[in-house]
Amino acid sequence: MAHEGAILSAVNAEIIAYMITVIIPNYNSSKYLSDTLQSVLNQTYKDFEIIVSDDGSTDGSLDIAKRFPVTVLPYPTNTGFAAAMNRGLHASNPQRPYILFPSSDDLLTKTSLETCVNTIHGYDLVCGQALTIGPNTTLQEAYALALTPPQKVRSLRGPAILMRRDVFQRYGLFDKRLRYKPDKELWVRLFGVDTGRTDRATFKTLDTILGYYRIRPDSHQQKFKLLTREQKAEILSTFDAIVQERLHNINDTNTEFL
């Protein structure tokens, strides 16, 4: 019986070791959210929870999220991607050691989670490729795209990255002061290129297409292109200052995530 108990404990430990939290920050994505959630539910790997961290949506997307087997976190005002992600992290099950964070208009390939789980052992994160899709690409059209390469791909995009939860404990959460590219600031903090740091996060890159990154005319990235030179310079100056601050205070950021 003792031997049987040890086997069961080992099996349970292995199951727990690969449980995933999928956090989807959402702001007024009623046109896309249903397909995003369905792409997660369609996964061949099933051991995950889904959290939709809303950020003051006013377009009915909260009602859409509530139709699915997910945890919905409403919020009264729009605070930005970083703050919405951090609320999702705080609300997530601490027993689930892996985090995936697609945007509310992104899509996953059907084997995305399975591929990541089979690869991440020994690394802080695993990063695959993401196909770019247009504002009107449906879920079924996106699935077909992956079968007809070559396509334009993007690296380090939310739908194609699985991270260990303890990365946030070691390096800190997303910086909610940033409305522009808070994910990019996190990558700089994790990898610390050209900083001489020896505590960089470890990662493995894959050539496999794991997700679909949607290009929308109303996205922050596209809106940034329409700003004046002076406005862009001010935003980039703030970004650079925060990057440098966080890089020099890596050891002071891990108390944010409990």
N, C-alpha and C positions, 0 to 999 in steps of 0.2 A: 504493500500500500504506500509506503514511504517513497518507493521508487516511482510508482505511478503518479504520486503528488508532485514529485520533482519534474516529471515529464510535462504534466499539465502546467506547472509554473513556467517552464521554459517556453511552452507554446503560447501561453498568455503574454509573456514578456515580448515574444516576437510579434504578436498581434498588436500590442500597445505601441511597439517601436515604430510601426508604420502608419499609425492613424494620422490623418491629415485634417487641418482646418482650412477651408476655402473662404477667404474674406473678400467680399465684393463691395467696394465703396461705390455708392450710387448717388448721382445728382441728376434728376430730370432725364432719365434714360428710358422712359416708358416705351419708346420705339424699339429698343434693343434688349431690354432686360430679360424678357421671356426667353429669347433664344440663348442668351448667355447662361441663364440658369439651366435650361434644357441641355446645353452642351456639357455642363458639369454632371447632371443626373444621368447622362448617356455614357458615362465612363465605364470602361471594363473593370476598373478597380473601384470597389464600392465602399471602402472603409473611410468615410469622410463626413464632416459636418460642414454646412454652408451657413455663413453669416452675411446678411446684407446690411451693411452699415450705411444708412441713409444720411444725407447731408443737407436736409432742409428742402427736399423735393416738393414741387407744387404741381406736378404734371400727372399725378395718379400712379406713378411707378411704385409707390409703397403698396397700393392695393394689388398691383400685379405680383409683387414679391410675396404677399400673404397667401397667394393661391398655391404656392409651392411649399414643399417640406423643408423650410429654412427658418433660421432665427432672424427676425427683423429688428434692427435697432433704429428707431426713429430719432430724429434730432430736429429741433425747431428752426434752426438757421443754417445757412451755408457757410461752412468754415474751411473748406478745401479738402483735397485728397488726403493730405498728411494727417489731419485731425480725424477724419473719418476712418482711416486705416488704424490709427492708434486706438480709437474707441472699439473697433472690431477686435484688435489684439487683446485689449483688456477684458473683453466679454467672452473670449474664446476659452475652450476647455484646456486648462494647463497640462492635462495628461496627454494631449495630442502634440507630438513633438515636431510636426512639420506644418509649414504655412505656405499656401499659394494665394496670390492676390491679383486675379484678373480684374480689369475695369468692367463696369457694367455694360459695356458695349463690345467687349472682347468675346472670343469663342475658344473653346478647347477642342483639340482633336480627340477622338474617342479613346485612344490609348495613352493620353498625356500623363495621367496620374500613375498608371501602371509602369510606364517607361521611367518616370522619375523615381518611383519607389525602388525599382530594380537597379538604379544607378547611384543613388545618393550616399550609400554607405561609405563612410570614411571621409565625406566632404561636408562643408557647411551649406553649400547649395549646388544645385545642378541646373544648368541653363541650356535649353534647346533653342530651336529657331521658331520665329513667328512670321507667318505670311501676312502681308498687308492686304487689307480688303477695304472696299469702298463703303460709303454710308448706307447703301441700299442692298448690300450683299446679305442673302439669307443664310440660315444655318446649313441647309442642304447644298446651296451653291458653294459655301465655304468648304464643306467636306469634299466636294468634287474638285476644288482647286488643288488640294493636297495630292491628288492623283495625276495632275497634269503639270509637273515641273518642266522648265525652271520658272520660278516665281521670285519676286522681290521679297527678301526676308529681312527681319530685324532681330538683333540680339538684345539681351537684357530687357525683355518686355514681360510684364506681369503674367500673361497667360502661358509663358514658356519657362517659368522659374519656380522651382520648389526650394524652400529655405528651411533650415533648422530653426525651431523656435528660440533656442538659446543664443542665436546670432543677435537677436534684439536685446537679450539680457546683457550680452558682452559689449555691444557697440551702440546701444540706445535705439530709441524709436525713430520714426519719421519726424523731421523737424517741421512742426506745424506753422512756423513763421513763414515758410516758403509756399507760395501759391504756384511758383514756376519750378518745375522739375525737382520736387522733393525726393523722388526715387533716384535721380541722378546723384544728388547729394549723398544719399545713403550708399550708393555704389562706391563713390569716392572714399567715404568713411571706412567701408569694409575692405577695400582693396588697396587704398593708400599708395597709389602709383607715384613714384618719384619722391616719396617722403622718407625713405630709409627705414620705415617701420618693419619690424619682424613679426608682428602679431596680426598680419593680414588674414582675412577670411580665406578659406580654401574652397575651390569650386572645380566643377568638371563641366566642360561644354560638350554638347551633342550636335551632330549634324541633322538630327531628326526634327521634323516639324511637329511642334507640340501645341501650337495655338495660332490664333488669328488676331492681329492687331488692327483695329478699325481706324481709318483716317476719316475724320469728320470735319466739315467746315466750321462747326461751332466749338471745336476742341480748344483747350488752352494753347496747344502747340500751334494751331492754325491762327488763332487770335494774336499770338505773339508776333507773327509775321506781319501783321497789319499795323503794329505800333510804330511810332516815330523813332528815329535813331536815338533821340534823347531818352525816350521812355525805355527802350531796350537797354541802353547803357546803364540806366538807374537800376533796373531789375537785375542785370548781370552783375553789377557792382555789389548789390545786396547778397546775391547768390554766392559770389566769391568770398565775401566777408564771413558769411555763415559757414561755408565749407572750411575755411581756415580756422575758425573758432572751434568747430566740432573736431577737426583733426588734432588740435592741440589739447583737447579735453576728452579724449576717448575714454579714459578711465573714470570720468565723472558722469558718464551718461547711462550707466547700467542700472541705476536705481529707479529709472522711470518705469520699468516693466517688472511688475511683481507677479 
